[in-house]
């Protein structure tokens, strides 16, 4: 039996390949596979099997059986990004609640301050 395991975000070490192909003797549960790979279950934020979400954390996916040809994706917490959280930020001047967009995105007018680069 052959399956592919993809590790995202904090699930892999820098420089380690994102995808691993595994050959196993039999079908295995996600929980057993995670243990076999040496991954700490509490670090798993979300799991996907063949592109479909299994739920948040290992507890939601632990009893799901992976079979021949399946692809399992495991992700740690997704890092917060100021740019993706505020897609409305741009250099064009528009008003957001009476505050120019440029000033809003610079942290003036918002209780959340951006992290300097």
Secondary structure, 3 states (H helix, E strand, C coil): CEEEEEEEHHHCCCCCCCEEEEECCCCEEHHHHHHHHCCCHHHCCEEEECCEEEEEHHHHHCCCEECCCCEEEEECCCCCCHHHHCCCCCCCCCEECCEEHHHHHCCCCCCCCCCCC
